[in-house]
Amino acid sequence: MELEKHIIHNNVMRNLIETQISVDQDFNVSDVKPDIEQMISKKCNVLLNGVRISDGRAEVRGTLSFAILYSGNELASMQGSIDFVENLNADGVDDNEKAVCDAYVEDLIIRLVNSRKVNVRAIITLKMHCEKYEDVGIPYECNGNDELQVRMKNVEYAQLCINSTDSLRTRQNFELPQNKPNIAEIIWDEAEVCPVAFQMTDEGLKAEMLVTFFVIYRGVDDTILWHEAQENVTQTLDVSGAASDLVCFVSCRPQGSTTQIRPDFDGEDRVFEVEALSELGINAFEEKKQEMIEDCYIPSKELDIENSEVTLRQLLTHNNSKCRAQGTIKTDTGKMSQICRCGGKINIEDISYEENNVEVNGTIDVTVMCLEAGDSGLLYSVNGEIPFHQSVEVRGMKDFCGAQNKKPEEVISLRMNAGLERIAANISGQDGLDVKAVVALDLIVFGKHNRSVISEISSRNIDEKQYMSLPLITGYIVKEGDDLWSIAKSHHTTIDAIKACNNLTKEKIVPKDRLILIKSAI
């Protein structure tokens, strides 16, 4: 007997490996740079150059890039990078699996050795998982015997339609206000790209990004100035298989940025051209509801049925939400006269499940660049952290877990992007900063459920002697838990035959109903 099957494309994640590595290296100040008297600010980025699987090991190569802003006899900056190689255990990973690794800088310590040398230490967290792609068959029709009785059941699942990576290059021009002098030299720049929303359309992937830019520069009049701006950018990427009815989840990994001085329409150097590169991991899912064969039998034959267990994913929610965070940061560096720059980094500390909610707790590492009050005009940074909490509703999560008698941690899987959409600080008193921020959370939640599905069916003749020993007509009293399907299957008849013999117009029966059952002929 031949089964017709719907083919479902599944991706299964496994082998989650997490480890931390440390890097430590000294760097000398370039001969053309002034001596370091005081470090003001720092920034870093870690880039991975790929993962190579061989002989049960995963070789991860990457580069930690850093920069510091410092004061000496003038304001200056220096940059450097540290290459690293780490081998992770990858036992059991075969050639059909894709290894995906993310890297995060947990801690960066830059220490002044002397006025011409700094020591850079960092702790980098590596998280690697493997993705395996498999096709799962869901039977919906069986051919080969007209007497086959089939019971169908609706099944809902989310099928992976697109799994790809792409590069998003964002280029934006920021022009100086008229009251500021032309640009002579860039001393320090920070550019951040925060994903606002991703949407799959018939034309491709529509990406809405918020580009935030801060620069300290030297004017042509030799003054030191700064400029801060932000711009919303929308781009559409060509993605094979894109369609407007697909639900997408896109991870965004910054790959670095560059800032160049460009002339304006009058030919004067008054424009900063910022180019930022991000790597996008694009997943798109199609929600489907289809009928599958749950059970089958032939009244006058024996069926040999083979079952296999498959794991299906059901999309519970895809939620873009924003939460507000605020707090106060104290400083003992003296009274501030002006805030130049406020930035932050998001840390997700805990994700938990409660009823129909996903509870997200985290902190924002805040860095505020300030000017000291008085004649010194000293530029310095204040660091601190503020907490945030967001409760994201996932309708039906409690019922989904209850139906399987499982804890959420066992059957719920989620992926989340967290971006800092807005952050600002105000001076509070002589030694405090009031910080307010908006955190954007992009959350997609799946429920996993295992199902036993029919994979093969074959029929054989029933034992005629045993079959003939069964009564042709049986009087049956309906018991608790009975339905027409179970009664017909166990008594070698059909639902239609029971309804016709007992003048039933519906399949609904209740305990203590009396039925006449007639055995089908061989």
C-alpha positions as CSV (number, residue, x, y, z in Angstrom):
1,M,0.0,0.0,0.0
2,E,1.4,3.4,-1.0
3,L,1.3,6.4,1.3
4,E,1.2,9.9,-0.1
5,K,3.1,12.3,2.2
6,H,3.5,16.0,2.7
7,I,7.2,16.8,3.1
8,I,8.1,19.2,5.9
9,H,11.5,20.8,6.0
10,N,12.8,20.9,9.6
11,N,16.0,22.3,11.1
12,V,17.1,20.8,14.3
13,M,19.6,22.6,16.6
14,R,21.8,20.5,18.9
15,N,25.2,20.3,20.4
16,L,25.1,23.7,22.2
17,I,28.6,24.5,23.3
18,E,29.6,27.5,25.4
19,T,33.0,28.4,26.5
20,Q,35.1,31.4,27.5
21,I,38.6,32.3,26.3
22,S,40.9,35.1,27.4
23,V,43.3,37.2,25.4
24,D,46.1,39.3,26.7
25,Q,48.5,41.5,24.8
26,D,50.6,44.7,25.1
27,F,50.4,47.5,22.5
28,N,52.8,50.4,22.0
29,V,51.6,53.8,21.1
30,S,52.5,54.8,17.5
31,D,55.4,57.2,17.2
32,V,53.2,59.9,15.6
33,K,50.8,59.8,18.6
34,P,51.2,61.8,21.8
35,D,51.9,60.2,25.2
36,I,49.0,58.8,27.2
37,E,48.2,60.7,30.3
38,Q,44.6,59.6,30.9
39,M,42.3,57.1,29.2
40,I,38.9,58.5,28.5
41,S,36.9,55.9,26.6
42,K,37.2,52.5,24.9
43,K,35.3,50.4,22.5
44,C,35.7,46.9,21.0
45,N,34.3,44.4,18.6
46,V,34.9,40.7,18.0
47,L,34.6,39.2,14.5
48,L,34.7,35.5,13.7
49,N,36.4,34.4,10.5
50,G,34.5,31.1,10.3
51,V,34.3,27.7,11.9
52,R,36.0,24.6,10.5
53,I,34.9,21.1,11.5
54,S,37.6,18.3,11.4
55,D,38.1,15.1,13.3
56,G,35.6,15.9,16.0
57,R,36.9,19.3,16.7
58,A,35.6,22.7,15.7
59,E,38.3,25.3,15.0
60,V,37.1,28.9,15.6
61,R,39.2,31.8,14.4
62,G,38.5,35.4,15.2
63,T,39.8,38.8,15.8
64,L,39.2,41.2,18.7
65,S,39.5,44.8,17.6
66,F,39.7,47.7,20.1
67,A,40.2,51.4,20.3
68,I,40.9,53.9,23.1
69,L,40.3,57.6,23.4
70,Y,42.9,59.3,25.6
71,S,44.3,62.7,26.5
72,G,47.9,63.7,26.5
73,N,49.3,67.0,25.3
74,E,46.3,66.8,23.0
75,L,43.3,64.5,22.5
76,A,44.1,61.4,20.5
77,S,43.1,57.7,19.9
78,M,44.8,54.4,19.2
79,Q,43.6,51.1,17.8
80,G,44.7,47.5,17.8
81,S,43.6,44.0,17.2
82,I,44.3,40.5,18.7
83,D,43.8,37.3,16.6
84,F,42.7,34.2,18.4
85,V,42.1,30.5,17.6
86,E,40.1,28.1,19.8
87,N,39.3,24.5,19.3
88,L,35.9,23.2,20.6
89,N,34.6,19.7,21.0
90,A,32.4,18.7,18.0
91,D,32.0,15.0,18.6
92,G,29.1,13.6,16.5
93,V,28.9,16.5,14.1
94,D,28.6,15.1,10.6
95,D,29.1,16.7,7.2
96,N,25.4,17.5,6.8
97,E,25.4,19.8,9.8
98,K,26.1,23.5,9.8
99,A,28.1,24.9,12.7
100,V,27.1,28.4,13.8
101,C,29.2,30.3,16.3
102,D,28.6,33.7,18.0
103,A,31.1,35.6,20.0
104,Y,30.6,38.2,22.8
105,V,33.1,40.3,24.7
106,E,32.2,39.8,28.4
107,D,34.9,42.0,29.9
108,L,37.5,44.3,28.4
109,I,40.2,45.7,30.6
110,I,42.7,48.2,29.1
111,R,45.5,49.1,31.6
112,L,48.1,51.8,31.2
113,V,51.6,50.2,31.5
114,N,53.4,53.5,30.9
115,S,52.8,56.6,28.8
116,R,53.7,54.7,25.6
117,K,52.3,51.2,26.3
118,V,48.9,49.7,27.2
119,N,47.9,46.2,28.2
120,V,44.7,44.8,26.7
121,R,42.9,41.9,28.4
122,A,39.5,40.5,27.3
123,I,37.2,37.6,28.1
124,I,35.4,36.4,25.1
125,T,32.4,34.0,25.3
126,L,31.9,31.6,22.4
127,K,28.5,30.0,21.8
128,M,28.4,27.3,19.1
129,H,25.5,25.2,18.0
130,C,24.9,22.8,15.1
131,E,22.0,22.8,12.8
132,K,20.9,19.7,10.9
133,Y,18.3,19.9,8.2
134,E,15.9,17.0,7.6
135,D,12.8,16.2,5.7
136,V,9.8,14.8,7.6
137,G,7.0,13.0,5.8
138,I,3.4,13.4,7.1
139,P,0.9,10.9,5.4
140,Y,-2.3,12.4,4.1
141,E,-3.5,9.7,1.6
142,C,-3.2,5.9,1.2
143,N,-3.7,4.1,-2.1
144,G,-4.0,0.3,-2.8
145,N,-7.3,-0.8,-1.2
146,D,-10.8,0.7,-1.6
147,E,-11.9,-0.8,1.7
148,L,-9.3,1.1,3.8
149,Q,-10.9,3.1,6.6
150,V,-9.0,6.2,7.5
151,R,-9.2,8.7,10.4
152,M,-7.7,12.1,9.7
153,K,-6.4,14.7,12.1
154,N,-5.5,18.3,11.6
155,V,-1.9,19.2,12.4
156,E,-0.4,22.7,12.7
157,Y,3.3,23.3,12.2
158,A,5.8,26.0,11.1
159,Q,8.0,24.9,8.2
160,L,11.4,26.4,7.5
161,C,11.4,27.9,4.1
162,I,14.4,30.2,4.0
163,N,17.7,29.7,5.9
164,S,20.5,31.9,4.5
165,T,23.1,34.5,5.5
166,D,23.6,37.9,3.8
167,S,25.5,41.1,4.3
168,L,23.8,44.4,5.0
169,R,25.9,47.4,4.1
170,T,24.5,50.7,5.5
171,R,25.9,53.9,4.1
172,Q,24.7,57.2,5.6
173,N,25.9,60.8,5.3
174,F,25.8,63.1,8.4
175,E,26.4,66.8,7.6
176,L,27.6,69.3,10.2
177,P,25.3,72.2,11.3
178,Q,26.2,75.6,9.8
179,N,27.5,77.0,13.1
180,K,30.3,74.4,13.3
181,P,33.7,74.8,11.5
182,N,34.8,72.5,8.7
183,I,36.4,69.2,9.5
184,A,40.2,68.9,9.6
185,E,40.6,65.5,11.4
186,I,38.6,62.7,12.9
187,I,39.8,61.9,16.4
188,W,37.1,59.4,17.6
189,D,34.0,58.0,16.1
190,E,31.3,55.5,17.1
191,A,28.7,54.2,14.8
192,E,26.0,51.7,15.9
193,V,23.3,50.0,13.8
194,C,20.2,49.0,15.7
195,P,17.7,46.8,13.9
196,V,14.2,48.2,14.3
197,A,12.1,45.7,12.3
198,F,12.5,43.1,9.6
199,Q,9.7,42.1,7.3
200,M,9.5,39.6,4.5
201,T,7.9,40.9,1.3
202,D,7.3,39.6,-2.2
203,E,10.3,41.7,-3.3
204,G,12.7,40.5,-0.5
205,L,13.6,41.3,3.0
206,K,12.7,44.8,4.2
207,A,15.1,46.0,6.9
208,E,14.5,49.0,9.0
209,M,17.6,50.2,10.9
210,L,18.4,53.0,13.2
211,V,22.0,54.4,12.6
212,T,23.4,56.3,15.6
213,F,26.6,58.2,15.0
214,F,29.0,60.1,17.4
215,V,32.3,61.8,16.4
216,I,34.9,63.9,18.1
217,Y,36.9,65.9,15.5
218,R,39.4,68.7,15.1
219,G,38.1,71.7,13.2
220,V,40.1,73.7,10.7
221,D,40.4,76.4,13.4
222,D,42.2,73.7,15.6
223,T,39.3,73.5,18.0
224,I,38.1,70.1,19.4
225,L,34.3,69.6,18.8
226,W,31.9,66.7,18.8
227,H,28.8,65.9,16.8
228,E,26.0,63.4,17.4
229,A,23.2,62.3,15.1
230,Q,20.9,59.4,14.2
231,E,19.0,58.4,11.1
232,N,16.4,55.8,10.2
233,V,17.4,53.7,7.2
234,T,15.2,51.3,5.2
235,Q,16.7,48.9,2.7
236,T,15.3,45.8,0.9
237,L,17.6,42.8,0.3
238,D,17.0,40.3,-2.5
239,V,16.2,37.0,-0.8
240,S,15.4,33.9,-2.9
241,G,12.0,32.5,-2.0
242,A,10.8,35.6,-0.3
243,A,7.0,36.0,0.1
244,S,4.8,38.4,2.1
245,D,3.1,35.6,4.0
246,L,6.3,34.3,5.6
247,V,7.2,34.9,9.2
248,C,10.9,35.9,9.4
249,F,13.4,36.1,12.2
250,V,16.7,37.8,11.4
251,S,19.8,37.9,13.6
252,C,22.1,40.9,13.1
253,R,25.8,40.7,13.9
254,P,27.8,43.9,13.6
255,Q,30.9,43.5,11.5
256,G,32.4,47.0,12.0
257,S,32.1,50.4,10.6
258,T,34.3,53.1,8.9
259,T,33.9,56.9,8.9
260,Q,35.3,59.1,6.1
261,I,35.3,62.9,5.6
262,R,33.4,64.0,2.5
263,P,32.8,67.4,0.9
264,D,29.4,68.9,0.8
265,F,27.7,70.5,-2.3
266,D,30.0,73.5,-2.0
267,G,33.1,71.4,-1.9
268,E,33.8,72.0,1.8
269,D,34.7,69.2,4.2
270,R,31.5,69.2,6.3
271,V,30.1,65.6,5.8
272,F,30.9,62.4,7.6
273,E,30.2,59.3,5.5
274,V,29.5,56.3,7.7
275,E,29.5,52.8,6.3
276,A,28.5,50.0,8.6
277,L,28.5,46.3,7.8
278,S,26.3,43.7,9.4
279,E,25.9,40.0,8.9
280,L,22.3,38.8,8.8
281,G,21.2,35.3,9.6
282,I,17.8,35.0,7.8
283,N,15.2,32.4,8.8
284,A,11.7,32.5,7.4
285,F,8.8,30.2,8.3
286,E,5.5,29.3,6.7
287,E,2.6,28.4,9.0
288,K,0.6,25.5,7.8
289,K,-2.4,23.5,8.8
290,Q,-2.9,20.1,7.1
291,E,-4.7,16.9,7.6
292,M,-2.7,13.7,8.3
293,I,-3.6,10.1,8.6
294,E,-3.9,9.4,12.3
295,D,-5.2,5.8,12.2
296,C,-6.4,3.3,9.6
297,Y,-7.7,-0.3,9.2
298,I,-9.5,-2.7,6.8
299,P,-12.4,-4.6,8.4
300,S,-11.6,-7.8,6.6
301,K,-7.8,-7.7,6.7
302,E,-4.9,-7.3,9.0
303,L,-2.7,-4.3,8.7
304,D,1.0,-4.1,9.6
305,I,1.6,-0.5,10.4
306,E,5.1,1.0,11.0
307,N,5.3,4.3,13.0
308,S,8.0,6.8,13.4
309,E,8.4,9.7,15.8
310,V,8.8,13.2,14.3
311,T,9.3,16.6,16.0
312,L,7.2,19.4,14.7
313,R,7.4,23.1,15.7
314,Q,4.4,25.3,16.1
315,L,4.8,29.0,16.0
316,L,3.3,30.5,19.2
317,T,4.3,34.1,18.8
318,H,6.5,36.6,16.9
319,N,6.6,39.7,19.0
320,N,8.3,43.1,18.6
321,S,8.1,45.0,21.8
322,K,9.8,47.9,23.5
323,C,10.5,48.4,27.2
324,R,11.7,51.5,29.1
325,A,14.5,51.5,31.5
326,Q,15.8,54.1,33.8
327,G,18.2,54.5,36.7
328,T,20.8,56.8,38.3
329,I,24.5,56.5,38.0
330,K,26.8,58.1,40.6
331,T,30.2,59.4,39.9
332,D,33.0,60.6,42.1
333,T,35.1,62.3,39.4
334,G,33.7,65.8,40.1
335,K,31.0,68.1,38.9
336,M,30.0,67.8,35.3
337,S,29.2,70.8,33.1
338,Q,28.0,69.0,29.9
339,I,27.2,65.6,28.5
340,C,28.8,64.8,25.2
341,R,27.8,61.3,24.5
342,C,25.6,58.6,26.1
343,G,25.9,55.0,24.9
344,G,25.1,51.5,26.2
345,K,25.4,47.8,25.7
346,I,22.6,45.3,26.5
347,N,23.1,42.2,28.6
348,I,20.4,39.6,28.9
349,E,20.7,38.0,32.3
350,D,17.7,35.8,32.6
351,I,14.8,34.4,30.6
352,S,12.0,32.6,32.4
353,Y,8.4,31.4,31.7
354,E,5.4,32.2,33.8
355,E,1.9,31.2,32.7
356,N,1.5,32.8,29.2
357,N,4.4,35.2,29.5
358,V,8.1,35.2,28.8
359,E,9.9,37.2,31.4
360,V,13.1,38.9,30.2
361,N,15.5,40.5,32.7
362,G,18.7,42.3,31.9
363,T,20.9,45.3,32.4
364,I,22.3,48.1,30.2
365,D,26.0,48.9,30.6
366,V,26.0,52.7,30.3
367,T,28.9,54.8,29.2
368,V,28.5,58.6,29.5
369,M,31.2,61.0,28.1
370,C,31.2,64.3,30.0
371,L,33.0,67.5,30.4
372,E,34.3,68.5,33.8
373,A,33.1,71.8,35.2
374,G,35.6,74.6,35.6
375,D,38.4,75.9,33.5
376,S,40.0,72.5,32.8
377,G,37.3,71.4,30.4
378,L,38.5,67.8,31.0
379,L,36.8,65.1,29.0
380,Y,36.1,61.9,30.9
381,S,33.7,58.9,31.0
382,V,31.3,57.7,33.6
383,N,30.3,54.0,33.7
384,G,27.5,52.2,35.4
385,E,24.5,50.0,34.7
386,I,20.7,50.2,34.9
387,P,18.3,47.2,35.0
388,F,15.3,46.5,32.7
389,H,12.5,44.0,32.7
390,Q,10.0,43.1,30.0
391,S,7.1,40.7,30.1
392,V,6.2,39.3,26.6
393,E,2.8,37.7,26.2
394,V,2.7,34.3,24.5
395,R,-0.9,33.3,24.1
396,G,-1.6,29.6,24.4
397,M,1.8,28.7,25.9
398,K,0.3,27.4,29.2
399,D,-2.2,25.2,27.3
400,F,0.4,24.0,24.9
401,C,2.7,22.8,27.7
402,G,-0.2,21.4,29.7
403,A,-1.4,19.3,26.7
404,Q,2.0,17.5,26.7
405,N,2.4,17.5,30.5
406,K,5.7,19.2,30.1
407,K,7.5,22.1,31.6
408,P,8.0,25.1,29.3
409,E,11.8,24.6,29.4
410,E,11.2,21.2,27.8
411,V,9.0,22.1,24.9
412,I,9.4,25.8,24.3
413,S,12.3,27.2,22.2
414,L,12.8,30.9,21.5
415,R,15.2,33.2,19.8
416,M,15.6,36.9,20.7
417,N,17.3,40.0,19.4
418,A,17.8,42.9,21.8
419,G,18.7,46.3,20.5
420,L,19.2,49.7,22.2
421,E,16.8,52.0,20.4
422,R,17.3,55.1,22.4
423,I,19.4,56.2,25.5
424,A,19.9,59.6,27.0
425,A,21.4,61.0,30.2
426,N,20.8,64.2,32.2
427,I,22.9,65.6,35.0
428,S,21.4,65.2,38.4
429,G,23.0,67.2,41.1
430,Q,26.7,67.3,41.4
431,D,27.6,63.6,41.3
432,G,24.7,61.9,39.5
433,L,23.3,61.1,36.1
434,D,19.7,60.2,35.4
435,V,19.7,57.7,32.5
436,K,16.6,56.7,30.4
437,A,16.6,54.1,27.7
438,V,14.3,52.2,25.3
439,V,15.2,48.6,24.7
440,A,13.7,46.9,21.5
441,L,13.1,43.1,21.8
442,D,12.4,40.9,18.8
443,L,11.2,37.6,20.1
444,I,10.0,34.5,18.3
445,V,8.7,31.5,20.3
446,F,8.1,28.0,19.1
447,G,6.4,25.0,20.8
448,K,7.9,21.6,20.0
449,H,5.8,18.6,20.0
450,N,6.6,15.0,19.2
451,R,4.2,13.0,17.1
452,S,3.9,9.4,16.1
453,V,3.2,9.2,12.4
454,I,2.6,6.3,10.1
455,S,5.6,5.7,7.9
456,E,4.7,2.3,6.2
457,I,1.5,0.2,5.7
458,S,1.1,-3.3,4.4
459,S,-1.9,-5.6,4.5
460,R,-2.3,-9.4,4.8
461,N,-5.2,-11.8,4.9
462,I,-6.9,-12.3,8.2
463,D,-7.0,-15.7,9.9
464,E,-10.2,-17.0,8.3
465,K,-11.0,-19.6,11.0
466,Q,-10.6,-17.1,13.7
467,Y,-12.6,-14.5,11.8
468,M,-15.5,-16.9,11.1
469,S,-15.7,-17.7,14.8
470,L,-16.7,-14.2,15.6
471,P,-20.5,-13.5,15.7
472,L,-22.0,-11.9,12.6
473,I,-24.3,-9.6,14.6
474,T,-23.4,-8.2,18.0
475,G,-25.4,-6.1,20.4
476,Y,-23.1,-3.5,22.0
477,I,-23.6,-1.0,24.9
478,V,-21.5,2.1,24.6
479,K,-19.0,2.6,27.3
480,E,-17.1,5.7,28.6
481,G,-14.4,6.8,26.2
482,D,-16.0,4.9,23.2
483,D,-16.4,6.6,19.8
484,L,-17.7,5.1,16.5
485,W,-14.2,4.8,15.2
486,S,-12.9,2.6,18.0
487,I,-16.1,0.5,18.0
488,A,-16.0,-0.1,14.3
489,K,-12.3,-1.0,14.2
490,S,-12.6,-3.5,17.0
491,H,-15.7,-5.2,15.6
492,H,-14.6,-5.5,11.9
493,T,-17.1,-3.0,10.5
494,T,-17.3,0.6,9.4
495,I,-18.7,3.8,10.8
496,D,-21.0,4.1,7.8
497,A,-22.3,0.6,8.4
498,I,-23.0,1.3,12.1
499,K,-24.8,4.6,11.2
500,A,-26.9,2.9,8.6
501,C,-27.8,-0.1,10.7
502,N,-28.8,2.0,13.7
503,N,-30.4,4.9,11.9
504,L,-27.8,7.4,13.1
505,T,-27.4,10.8,11.4
506,K,-24.4,11.9,13.4
507,E,-21.3,10.2,14.9
508,K,-22.0,11.4,18.4
509,I,-22.7,8.6,20.9
510,V,-22.9,8.6,24.7
511,P,-22.4,5.9,27.3
512,K,-25.2,3.3,27.6
513,D,-26.4,3.8,24.0
514,R,-27.3,0.5,22.5
515,L,-25.9,-0.4,19.0
516,I,-26.3,-3.3,16.5
517,L,-23.0,-4.2,14.9
518,I,-22.8,-6.4,11.8
519,K,-19.4,-7.9,10.9
520,S,-18.1,-7.2,7.4
521,A,-17.8,-10.1,5.0
522,I,-14.4,-11.4,4.0
